[in-house]
Amino acid sequence: MAETTVEPLPDPPATTGFRGRVEEFLRSNCPPVGERIDAGHERVDAARAFQSALASAGLAGLTYPTRFGGAGLTRAHQEEFDEVSRGWSLPTFPLAISHGMCLPMLNQFGTDDQKARFMPANISGRAIWCQMFSEPGAGSDVASLATRAVRDGDEWVVNGQKVWTSGAHYCDYGIIVARTDPTLPKHQGLSMFIVDMHDPCIEVRPLRQISGDSGFNEVFFTDLRIPADWLLGELEQGWSLATAMLMFERVSIGAGGGSFAVDRSPALITLAQETGQAHDPRLRQRLADLWIREQIRRYIGSRIRAAVAADRVPGPEGSIAKLHGAILARTARDVSMSIAGTAAQAWDACDVAGARWATACLGASGASIAGGTDEVQRNIIGERVLGLPREPDPYKGAAWDTVPRS
């Protein structure tokens, strides 16, 4: 009888046992999708506590190096975590910018000293970060910003104002873009800095939104002094860093993990069933369309996370993800309003669900503005993907301090 050759079994995948760890952790630390999560300061406290527990379990900062507070795992682990967590209401919304924008910027552009000092506290939730770009006269055209940073010995002195800063009222640190050389063209005279949001030279004023929330803020800087080594990246490299950070923001909004990636279709299907509307063919078609768009978001997100894992800053695909996410938010809003009807517009004071639907619907339009308007994203896609000509700029190449401003 001929000798039988037995092929060796393939090595187990790198994530063997990981899904079980994640599922066990989520069962113990957060509610399933659809259950209410605390608002206000309680929401921030819940996010810090959750992230601390995540870090203790070795599940925070999965793809970041262990020497900077991460778990040192692979993109496959992150993909698996994102897949499992879609069924749970992670209380991490207050950390969206801190982890979705500031953390990858620190990791990619920070010095080793900056990474060692700031990344562990960020990953564990002990310190929450915000980003400050927009100004009253520099919204979609961020490069025209006027906040100044002047070198004074071993410090930088910052003066100016930012607006629409998410979470500034509860953040510990921030990343700011300021003008360091007004004699250069607007895109060339900018630099990026780390600031301590608890410094008394920083004043934060909340802005009230139509939904009743105050998630955005005005931030004023009056003779704020920061150490010279809190410069992030190189001097006058601010615009390229800002572009990278905006791409990370668009990825977070359009294709990120956690609360941004929660599928709305399951809850809406359940609502349609509970209200006796599940057999309406037009509604079924709209729910199917929403479900399909959510699957497309997953594919976009996978592509972008692959780029990030390969140490590439997301390119125009970040704008595609952000635009798709904004359209998806409005689609979910319209479907939810058609199902809930007047219950999402006028509800009993004791009806928590009614208030939740209304707040979500009022806030959906903000996704078309935050992180760059839909029009800005379409311009980027048109220029960098479709190869269309750029919009004319009569002041291109002119020194910032010679350009008229309102």
Phi, psi and omega in degrees: 000133181292145180288133181272129178267125181259118178289137178295145178293145179294152177299143178295150179300156184297338184262013180306128180082348184290317180303318179298319177300316181295314181299317179297318180296314183294322178300327184270344191233354177206157182278159175295163177304137178105337178278150186289139175247143182303153178247175175066213182298328178299326180294319178294315179300319179296322179295317178298315182295318180297315182293325177297316178295322178298317179295318180297331180273001181074026183243011180257146179054051192307317186263004180269153184299146180296329182289347176246021174096000180273183181265347178067029181261193188252171176298327179299322176296318180296318178299318181291320177299314180299320181296313181294320187287349179298338180270006184230151178270088179290127183277047189252010183304319179297347180259004188302313181284320180304315182266330184276338184235304187290317181299310178296332176291316176300317182294323186271326187242350182285154172287167178300323178294318179295318179297315182294326183281319192253330187291318181301317180291326177294310183299321183277353180085002178293329178232129179252139186245155173230168176238143185230100179246298189299147176227165180305327179253011182214082180263269178295330177264072185300327185296346180271010184303153187244352178302129187254145171232121184243131181286133177222091182066237180268018182224162169247140178249122186248133175222137178152193184219140172240161181215159182063035179274111180290131172073007183301332184287346177235005184274154181263324179224164177213161173246127185235144172253128182225160180272121181254347177212097183287352180275351178268160173305155192304328181279346188258342186260027184249149176221160183245139184225157170263136178229152177268111185291349178270359179295133181296347178277001177250126177245130181246126179238117181294150176247131181275130181261169182297332180283352183096349179281167175226064182276340181254161185214156161267142179230127182245136179244121180235104181052043177287125179255128179231150180299147180300329182276010171268008169292127180261122186078201182267157175299136180067015176261010189301322184290319179294323177290321178297319178298316178298318182292322177296324177295319176298322179297316181294326175296316180298317182288317188269331187213021183283177177269188177064221187297332180290337184258009180293127177284130180271338186299320180301316180294324181287325175296317177298317179298319178297322179292318182293330182263007177073024183250006188293342182263002177290115185298326180291320178292320178300321179295319180292321177294321178296319178298318178297316180299317180297316179298325178293324177292321177299319178302321180297318180293319176299315180298319180297319180296318182289317180296330176295320178296317180295319180296333178272014179064032175250134175291132180305136179265220182297344176298334174296322178290324176297316180296318183293316179297318179297319179296322178294317177296320179296320179298318179290325177297314178297321178300312184295321179293317181296321179292324180291331179277310184287330179062222184293341180295341178262006180239329176215117187223161177294146183300334181271356183271092181296323182298319179299314179297323181294316180296316182297315180297319179296319181291319179294327183276348185297323182295335180297337179294340178277356181244310183301136179077015182106129184295163176303323181295319177297317180297319180293324176297315180297315180297318180298318183282315190265341179254312184270349178074024179284155181294150178289158174292142181294143178230106183293343182252017181300128179087353181279149176300141183303319185284001175254356183271129178299140178226146180281000000 
